[in-house]
């Protein structure tokens, strides 16, 4: 459900009704079929009378549990008593890994039930003209005063994630204390849009019986985050997220990336990404930016060789094409032999339409702006003609690796390169991570966000260059991972190529 879901208004009204009011409303709806008058009037929220805040703010130790999860998902937090409920909402979100895509509500403690009666108004409620007590004007220590006090919190009215917040202890508050920190907890937070407690329970039970999740439908397995483990909780990661409540995206990135600048190609994505995604990307950038690059002249030659081969073959006059647009047989055979493609491909290697490795290499050279088609010939570009060393060619290839006029395609390619650089190896499976991060940022190619197969299409040239042995273009190489990592780093941060000196 999104904030502009037309049914969300109805859900909020129903959640605010007592059982008697729901029964009366159903009777009136039934009356529509009998011709009787329908007079359903929505229940209005009411202001909540609260005690004044304590004269001296305190530190509150609370236990936040996600109701109806088995085994129970919970966090023990030390929270400033003077935080307002809108800020405490962010604390709950960060501590459990929620992504903030849906509406929420804090319920006033009443005798009508934990999630009945009056509630505190969110910004979304107020924007719709609803009345009541704004959550931004209520401090947590006005609700939780004595150990044993409780407050109920609901997130995502569609999935219906109810939470119970129990006050365990109170204590003196250090003036410089953070908003919140996590002392303990159990299990990872439920996944966003997983279908509420029943859907979460199905995933947990499937993982318990088979961590490979082979019993789940393929589309469900593809939807799950890479490496998902419902039992894993990283307290350091939770506390990092809590420390950044209220911070801007730039502040979050600067903190989590260790001072390393974000790649320019990721700028558009970072502008729309939620805090949890910014944190993940920043951590990956920190790891990638600190990677030591161990390349010598032979490594640079290996990286540049297939592309230089085509550019040198084109020379000043270009490579002539047939009327059908293919390279002529003699040229194809020259490439096939010169790059030793015959060692891993069948056939004579003298027709481009029957020799995919040659056709794919040509396509990559065009994608990388090394060659261009003009008047029946493949001409080297001006940029390629100006390069004369392997190092210069590697810089040119890296500079074109992420380039695309569509900023989201560019972001997908940059994320794929970032996965390669931060994890120290090239792999097609990084498409799953890219799909997950882009989906959580609100982007999608379908109803469920970014599909991994669509991501693979978007990053295809980048993947082919970083993962050459995954295509028939180039042979495997013992230092293939080091080459892929270095090229990815150069694509993300071009200035790092200068670390190689004048090779």
C-alpha positions in Angstrom: 0.0 0.0 0.0 1.3 3.5 -0.8 0.3 6.8 0.9 -2.0 7.6 -2.0 -3.8 4.2 -2.0 -7.5 5.1 -2.3 -8.5 2.3 0.1 -6.1 3.6 2.8 -8.7 6.2 3.9 -11.3 3.4 4.4 -8.8 1.2 6.3 -8.0 4.0 8.7 -11.7 4.7 9.4 -12.4 1.0 10.1 -9.3 0.7 12.4 -10.7 3.6 14.4 -14.1 2.0 15.0 -15.2 0.0 17.9 -16.7 -3.5 17.4 -20.2 -2.1 17.9 -19.6 0.6 15.3 -18.3 -1.9 12.8 -21.3 -4.1 13.3 -23.7 -1.1 12.8 -21.8 -0.1 9.7 -22.2 -3.6 8.2 -25.9 -3.6 9.0 -26.2 -0.3 7.1 -24.2 -1.6 4.2 -26.5 -4.7 4.1 -29.5 -2.3 4.0 -28.4 -1.1 0.6 -29.7 -4.2 -0.9 -33.1 -3.8 0.7 -33.6 -0.2 -0.4 -33.3 1.1 3.2 -31.6 4.4 3.8 -27.8 4.2 4.1 -26.5 6.7 6.6 -23.0 5.7 7.4 -21.1 8.6 9.0 -17.4 8.2 9.6 -16.2 8.2 13.1 -14.2 11.3 14.0 -11.0 11.0 15.9 -10.8 12.9 19.2 -8.1 14.8 21.0 -6.2 12.9 23.6 -5.7 14.3 27.1 -2.2 13.7 28.2 -0.2 14.6 31.3 2.4 17.3 31.1 5.9 16.0 30.3 8.2 15.3 33.2 10.1 18.4 34.4 13.3 16.4 34.0 13.5 14.2 30.9 14.5 10.6 31.5 16.0 7.8 29.7 13.4 5.0 28.8 14.3 1.4 28.3 11.6 -0.1 26.1 10.9 -3.4 24.4 9.4 -3.2 21.0 7.9 -6.4 19.8 6.3 -7.3 16.4 3.0 -8.9 17.4 2.0 -12.4 16.1 5.5 -13.3 14.9 6.9 -16.7 15.9 9.6 -16.8 17.0 9.0 -13.3 18.3 10.8 -10.4 16.6 11.8 -7.8 19.2 14.3 -5.1 20.1 15.3 -3.6 23.5 16.0 0.1 23.0 17.2 2.9 25.2 15.3 6.0 24.1 15.3 9.6 25.1 12.0 10.3 26.9 11.7 13.7 25.2 11.5 12.4 21.6 8.2 13.0 19.9 6.2 10.2 18.5 7.0 11.2 14.9 10.7 10.7 15.8 10.0 7.5 17.7 8.3 6.2 14.6 11.6 6.6 12.8 13.4 4.8 15.7 11.0 1.8 15.4 11.5 1.8 11.6 15.3 1.8 11.8 15.5 -0.8 14.6 13.4 -3.3 12.7 14.5 -2.6 9.2 11.1 -1.2 8.0 11.5 0.9 4.9 8.8 3.6 5.5 6.8 2.9 2.4 3.5 2.7 4.2 1.4 4.6 6.7 1.6 4.2 10.4 -0.3 5.0 13.6 0.3 5.3 17.4 -2.8 4.5 19.4 -3.7 6.3 22.6 -3.9 3.9 25.6 -7.7 3.4 26.3 -10.0 0.7 27.6 -11.4 0.2 24.2 -8.6 -2.0 23.1 -5.0 -1.6 22.1 -5.7 -0.5 18.5 -9.1 1.0 19.0 -10.3 4.4 20.0 -8.3 7.6 19.7 -5.0 7.8 17.9 -2.4 10.4 17.2 -2.5 12.2 13.9 0.3 11.7 11.4 1.2 14.3 8.7 -0.8 12.2 6.2 -3.9 12.3 8.5 -3.6 16.0 9.0 -3.2 16.5 5.2 -6.6 14.8 4.7 -8.2 17.2 7.2 -8.5 14.8 10.1 -8.7 16.1 13.6 -7.0 15.0 16.8 -3.7 15.3 18.6 -0.7 15.5 16.2 2.0 12.9 17.0 4.6 15.5 16.4 3.3 17.3 19.5 3.4 14.3 21.8 6.5 13.2 23.7 7.1 9.5 24.4 7.5 10.2 28.2 3.9 11.5 28.2 2.7 8.1 27.3 5.2 5.9 29.0 5.6 7.0 32.6 6.0 3.9 34.8 7.4 0.5 34.1 4.6 -1.7 32.6 3.1 1.1 30.6 2.4 0.2 27.0 1.7 1.9 23.7 0.5 0.3 20.5 2.0 1.1 17.0 0.6 -0.1 13.7 2.6 0.0 10.4 1.1 -0.8 7.0 -2.7 -1.0 7.3 -2.8 -3.5 4.5 -0.4 -6.1 6.0 -1.3 -5.0 9.5 1.9 -5.0 11.4 1.0 -4.3 15.0 3.7 -3.6 17.5 3.7 -3.5 21.3 6.0 -1.0 23.1 6.6 -1.9 26.7 8.3 0.4 29.2 10.8 -1.7 31.2 12.8 0.8 33.2 13.5 4.5 33.5 16.7 6.3 34.4 18.6 9.6 34.3 19.1 11.1 30.9 22.5 12.3 29.7 22.1 15.6 28.0 24.2 14.4 25.0 22.5 11.0 24.8 21.4 9.9 21.3 17.8 9.6 20.4 18.0 5.8 20.7 20.4 2.9 20.8 19.7 -0.9 20.7 20.8 -3.0 23.6 19.5 -6.4 22.4 17.0 -8.1 20.2 16.2 -11.3 18.4 15.8 -12.1 14.7 15.7 -9.9 11.6 12.7 -7.6 11.1 10.0 -8.9 8.8 10.3 -8.1 5.1 8.3 -5.1 3.7 5.2 -6.2 1.8 5.6 -9.9 2.9 1.9 -10.3 3.6 1.7 -9.5 7.3 2.4 -12.1 10.1 0.9 -15.0 8.1 3.2 -14.2 5.1 6.2 -13.7 7.3 5.5 -17.0 9.1 5.3 -18.9 5.8 8.8 -17.5 4.8 10.3 -18.3 8.3 9.0 -21.8 8.3 10.2 -22.4 4.7 13.7 -21.1 5.7 13.8 -23.3 8.8 13.1 -26.5 6.8 15.3 -25.6 3.8 17.5 -22.5 3.8 17.7 -22.8 0.0 13.9 -22.1 0.0 13.4 -24.5 -2.8 9.8 -25.1 -1.7 8.9 -21.5 -2.5 7.7 -20.3 -5.9 10.5 -19.0 -8.2 9.1 -15.4 -8.2 9.1 -15.4 -4.4 12.7 -16.6 -4.2 13.7 -13.9 -6.7 11.9 -11.3 -4.6 13.7 -12.1 -1.4 16.9 -10.0 -0.7 20.2 -11.7 -1.5 21.4 -13.7 1.5 18.1 -13.3 3.4 18.2 -15.0 6.8 15.2 -14.3 9.2 17.3 -15.3 12.2 20.2 -12.9 11.7 20.4 -9.7 13.7 23.4 -7.3 13.4 23.2 -5.0 16.4 26.0 -2.8 15.0 24.1 -2.3 11.8 20.9 -1.4 13.8 22.8 1.1 15.9 24.3 2.7 12.9 20.9 3.1 11.4 19.5 4.5 14.7 22.4 7.0 14.9 21.3 8.5 11.6 17.6 9.2 12.5 16.9 12.7 11.2 20.1 12.9 9.1 20.0 14.0 5.5 21.0 11.6 2.7 24.3 13.5 2.4 25.0 13.2 6.1 24.1 9.5 6.1 26.4 8.8 3.1 29.3 10.8 4.6 29.0 8.9 7.9 28.7 5.4 6.4 31.1 5.8 3.5 34.0 6.8 5.7 34.4 10.2 4.0 34.7 8.7 0.5 32.7 10.6 -2.1 29.7 8.9 -3.9 30.2 7.9 -7.5 28.7 10.5 -9.8 26.7 7.9 -11.6 24.8 7.1 -8.4 23.7 10.7 -7.8 20.1 10.4 -9.1 19.5 7.2 -7.2 20.9 8.6 -3.9 18.5 11.5 -4.2 15.4 9.2 -4.0 16.8 6.3 -2.0 15.4 5.7 1.5 17.9 6.0 4.4 18.4 2.2 4.7 19.3 1.9 1.1 21.7 4.9 1.4 23.3 3.2 4.3 23.9 0.0 2.3 25.2 1.8 -0.7 27.5 4.0 1.4 29.0 0.9 3.2 29.6 -0.7 -0.2 31.3 2.5 -1.4 33.5 2.5 1.6 34.6 -1.0 1.0 35.1 -0.4 -2.8 37.0 2.8 -2.4 39.5 1.3 0.0 40.3 -1.7 -2.2 43.9 -2.0 -3.1 44.6 -2.2 -6.8 47.4 -4.6 -7.7 47.8 -4.2 -11.4 51.0 -4.2 -13.5 51.7 -3.6 -17.2 50.7 -7.1 -18.1 47.3 -6.7 -16.4 46.6 -3.4 -18.2 47.5 -5.1 -21.5 45.1 -8.0 -20.8 42.3 -5.6 -20.0 42.9 -3.5 -23.1 43.9 -6.1 -25.7 40.6 -7.3 -27.3 39.3 -3.7 -27.7 42.7 -2.3 -28.9 42.8 -5.2 -31.3 39.6 -4.0 -33.0 40.6 -0.3 -32.9 44.0 -1.1 -34.4 42.3 -3.2 -37.0 40.1 -0.3 -37.9 43.1 2.0 -38.3 42.5 5.3 -40.0 40.3 3.9 -42.8 38.0 1.7 -40.8 36.7 -1.8 -41.2 34.6 -2.3 -44.4 31.1 -3.9 -44.0 29.1 -6.0 -46.3 25.8 -4.7 -47.7 24.1 -6.6 -44.9 26.1 -4.7 -42.3 28.5 -7.6 -41.3 32.3 -7.4 -41.2 33.8 -9.2 -44.2 35.0 -12.8 -43.8 38.7 -12.0 -44.0 38.4 -9.5 -41.1 36.3 -11.8 -39.0 38.8 -14.6 -39.5 41.6 -12.2 -38.5 39.8 -11.3 -35.2 38.9 -15.0 -34.6 42.5 -16.1 -35.0 44.3 -13.0 -33.5 42.2 -13.3 -30.2 42.4 -17.1 -30.2 38.6 -17.4 -30.1 38.8 -20.7 -31.8 40.1 -22.3 -28.6 36.6 -21.9 -27.0 34.3 -21.7 -30.0 33.4 -24.1 -32.9 33.3 -23.2 -36.6 35.6 -21.6 -39.1 35.3 -18.2 -37.6 35.0 -16.4 -41.0 31.4 -15.2 -40.8 30.3 -12.7 -38.2 26.6 -13.9 -38.2 27.8 -17.4 -37.4 30.5 -16.4 -34.9 28.7 -14.8 -31.9 31.9 -14.1 -29.9 33.1 -11.8 -32.7 29.7 -10.2 -33.1 29.5 -9.6 -29.3 33.0 -8.1 -29.1 32.1 -5.7 -31.9 28.9 -4.7 -30.2 30.8 -4.1 -26.9 33.3 -1.9 -28.8 30.5 0.2 -30.2 28.7 0.4 -26.8 32.0 1.6 -25.2 32.3 4.3 -27.9 35.5 2.8 -29.3 34.0 2.2 -32.8 31.1 3.7 -34.7 29.3 2.7 -37.9 29.5 5.3 -40.7 28.8 4.9 -44.4 29.3 1.1 -44.6 32.4 1.1 -42.4 33.3 0.6 -38.7 35.4 3.7 -37.8 37.4 4.2 -34.7 36.1 7.1 -32.6 38.1 10.2 -32.1 38.5 9.3 -28.4 39.9 5.9 -29.4 42.2 7.3 -32.0 43.8 9.6 -29.4 44.7 6.7 -27.1 48.1 5.0 -27.7 48.8 3.1 -24.4 47.1 0.3 -22.6 46.6 2.5 -19.6 44.8 5.1 -21.7 42.6 2.5 -23.3 41.7 1.1 -19.8 40.7 4.6 -18.7 38.6 5.0 -21.9 36.8 1.7 -21.3 36.2 2.4 -17.7 34.9 5.9 -18.5 32.3 4.4 -20.8 31.3 1.4 -18.7 28.5 3.1 -16.8 27.5 5.8 -19.3 23.9 6.0 -20.5 21.5 8.9 -21.3 18.9 7.3 -19.0 19.9 8.1 -15.3 18.3 4.9 -14.0 20.1 2.6 -16.5 23.3 4.4 -15.4 22.4 3.8 -11.8 21.8 0.1 -12.4 25.2 -0.2 -14.1 26.9 1.7 -11.4 25.4 -0.5 -8.7 26.5 -3.6 -10.6 30.0 -2.2 -10.7 29.8 -1.3 -7.1 28.9 -4.8 -6.1 31.9 -6.1 -8.1 34.3 -3.6 -6.5 33.1 -4.0 -2.9 32.8 -7.8 -2.9 36.0 -8.4 -4.6 34.8 -10.6 -7.5 32.7 -10.5 -10.7 29.5 -12.4 -10.7 26.2 -12.3 -12.6 24.3 -12.7 -9.3 24.9 -9.1 -8.5 21.9 -8.4 -10.6 19.8 -9.6 -7.6 21.3 -7.0 -5.3 20.8 -4.3 -7.9 17.2 -5.2 -8.3 16.7 -5.2 -4.6 18.3 -1.8 -4.0 16.4 -0.1 -6.9 13.1 -1.7 -5.9 13.5 -0.4 -2.3 14.2 3.0 -3.8 10.8 3.0 -5.4 11.9 2.1 -8.9 10.3 -0.7 -10.9 9.8 -2.3 -14.3 6.6 -4.0 -13.0 4.1 -4.3 -10.2 6.7 -5.8 -7.8 9.6 -3.4 -8.6 12.7 -4.2 -10.5 12.9 -7.7 -12.0 16.3 -9.3 -12.0 16.0 -10.2 -15.7 15.2 -6.6 -16.6 18.3 -5.6 -14.6 20.4 -8.0 -16.5 19.3 -6.4 -19.7 20.1 -2.9 -18.4 23.6 -3.9 -17.2 24.5 -6.2 -20.0 27.4 -4.3 -21.5 28.8 -3.6 -18.0 28.5 -7.2 -17.0 30.1 -8.4 -20.3 33.2 -6.3 -19.7 33.5 -7.0 -16.0 32.7 -10.7 -16.4 34.3 -11.7 -19.7 34.4 -15.4 -19.1 30.6 -15.3 -18.7 30.5 -14.7 -22.5 32.4 -16.4 -25.3 34.1 -13.1 -26.2 37.2 -13.6 -24.1 39.0 -16.5 -22.4 39.1 -17.0 -18.7 42.1 -15.5 -16.9 43.6 -16.4 -13.6 43.5 -12.8 -12.4 40.0 -12.2 -13.8 38.5 -11.1 -10.5 41.3 -8.6 -9.8 40.8 -7.2 -13.3 37.1 -6.9 -12.9 37.4 -5.1 -9.5 40.0 -2.7 -10.8 37.9 -1.8 -13.9 34.8 -1.3 -11.7 36.7 1.0 -9.3 38.0 3.0 -12.3 34.5 3.3 -13.6 33.1 4.5 -10.3 36.0 6.8 -9.3 38.1 7.7 -12.5 40.7 9.5 -10.5 41.9 6.2 -9.0 43.4 5.2 -12.3 46.2 7.7 -11.5 47.3 5.4 -8.6 48.8 3.1 -11.3 51.3 5.8 -12.2 52.5 6.1 -15.7 52.3 2.5 -16.8 
